[in-house]
Amino acid sequence: MSKKKKHNPETTITNYYDLKSDKVDELVSALKDGESAKDAEPVTTNIGEITGEAEQKDKHFDPYKIDKLSRIPVPVKALFIKWWFCGVACYFFMMALGINIDALDQMVITGIGLGIIVDIFVNPIYRFLETDEREYNAYMMFPFPFKAYWTFLANMAYYLVVVTLVAFVYRFLHDANMPVGVEPLLFATFCLIIDMTFIGVKDLIVFVVKRGISRSRGGGSSAGDEA
């Protein structure tokens, strides 16, 4: 039988930690090359050099630049978002189900569906776009920052009323010998007008109440000071 070769621990450790002078020279050379390259090519913020696009040579990256969406006025964005989703509700509920159900059921389903869409999509989009000033509160009937079941049910009931009034508008036009077909663009326009009318009245009432409360508090404090 062959005997196993014995390793001397002291010899093995010594050989393992032998200084590799050639490797050290390669490392120093690489570091020198890196430093010289760094000195020769300073870091740039030019987009054309970073992305390789020659047509953007004069443009520089600005992390604080305001995007194009932020430049659009809040009323334009708020009204367009609500108008677009009203058209979506008309297309997916009123037009899609109009052949199979009667007009009353069609109106009820569309109103409830629009309330669900506003609560799930429109209001969260407003919350995503708003700042600390809460500028989108003026475009919501129930501008509450928290999600609750009662707001979900309230939006369904409210937009059922809105869609019912839209149906009366179509009926009025028909009786006035101006028959128009139900389609998303006109339906969304009628919904937006009626909806913003109610919201405008609500905002006015809230403003008057808050102003009255602030005046009463101011009058009470001044009367107390005089006493």
Buried (B, 14 or more C-beta within 10 A) or exposed (E): EEEEEEEEEEEEEEEEEEEEEEEEEEEEEEEEEEEEEEEEEEEEEEBBEEEEEEEBEEEEEEEEEEEEEEEEEBEEBBBEBBBEBBBBBBBBBBBEBBEEEEEEEBBBBBBBBBBBBBBBEBBEBBBEBBEEEEBBBBBBBBBEEEEEEEBBEBBBEBBBBBBBBBBEBBEEBEEEEEEEEBEBEBBBBBBBBBBBEBBEEBBEEEEEEEEEEEEEEEEEEEEEEEE
